[in-house]
């Protein structure tokens, strides 16, 4: 009753490969771009009308189609709510995590926005996968690692001090030694944010351990760039 059935049928038919050959080669991309708006109009109670189309688009052979969905999956999660997100979006999200960098960047740019919508136990499952973002198809793609550091600064609030120490600390230290100065700079801010997280939550022992690790790794580094990193971390702090 929300929109005319012929109009919805016309929209759903945009994933038909025949349409791409006869109407527009990028029609599936247009369909993917419009999907959050259609989902919002229909409401979460009518998600079943779009679910198959969404899964078809998420496995489209064109990476531009998958990339479009990756950039909007956090918006769709807000529309659908936690239960439908866990059931229908998380599997797609997991697939995007293993996709091409051009698709993964869409997930990465809104990683915090998506993770904060998940239940705490589901969110913890991604602690193991966050370090996979450090590795990219092209090592020269430094903006990918820069984006990761920016997102981790936000993501810190979603996890306990122990989880931050056990998982996110390693990623921060790796990024602090990146070959690209812009990545190192944002990573120094991440390190300081981690220390603030520890002390704000009275995890003083974790904070002290991390400081000692920074001293050993950077303050006493045999290379000047490591000692410079320590000075910059102190400056940011």
FENGIGI-V397137 format. One record per backbone hydrogen bond with DSSP energy under -0.5 kcal/mol. CO is the residue of the C=O (numbers start at 0). NH is the residue of the N-H. Records with the same first field share a line. If there is no record, write none. Layout:
CO: NH ; NH
//
This chain:
3: 7
4: 8
5: 9
6: 10
7: 11
8: 12
10: 13
11: 14
12: 15
15: 18 ; 19
16: 20
17: 21
18: 22 ; 23
23: 26
25: 29
26: 30
27: 31
28: 32
29: 33
30: 34
33: 36 ; 37
34: 38
35: 39
36: 40
37: 41
38: 42
42: 45
43: 46
45: 48
46: 49 ; 50
47: 51
49: 53
50: 54
51: 55
52: 56
53: 57
54: 58
55: 58
56: 59
60: 62
61: 64 ; 65
62: 66
63: 67
64: 68
65: 69
66: 70
67: 71
68: 71 ; 72
71: 74 ; 75
72: 76
73: 77
74: 78
75: 79
76: 80
79: 83
80: 84
81: 85
82: 86
83: 87 ; 88
84: 88 ; 89
88: 92
89: 93
90: 94
91: 95
92: 96
93: 97
94: 97
95: 98
99: 102 ; 103
100: 104
102: 105 ; 106
103: 107
104: 108
105: 109
106: 109
107: 110
109: 113
110: 114
111: 115
113: 116
114: 117
118: 122
119: 123
120: 124
121: 124
122: 125
123: 126
124: 127
125: 129
128: 131
129: 132
130: 133
131: 134
136: 138
137: 140
139: 141
140: 143 ; 144
141: 145
142: 146
143: 147
144: 148
145: 149
146: 150
147: 151
148: 152
149: 153
150: 154
151: 155
153: 156
154: 157
155: 158
159: 163
160: 164
161: 165
162: 166 ; 167
163: 168
166: 170
167: 171
168: 172
169: 173
170: 174
171: 175
172: 176
173: 176
174: 177
179: 183
180: 184
181: 185
182: 186
183: 187
184: 188
185: 189
186: 190
187: 191
188: 192
189: 193
190: 194
191: 195
192: 196
193: 197
194: 198
195: 199
196: 200
197: 202
198: 201
201: 203
202: 206
203: 207
204: 208
205: 209
206: 210
207: 211
208: 212
209: 213
210: 214
211: 215
212: 216
213: 217 ; 218
214: 219
217: 220
222: 225 ; 226
223: 227
224: 228
225: 229
226: 230
227: 231
228: 232
229: 233
230: 234
231: 235
232: 236
//
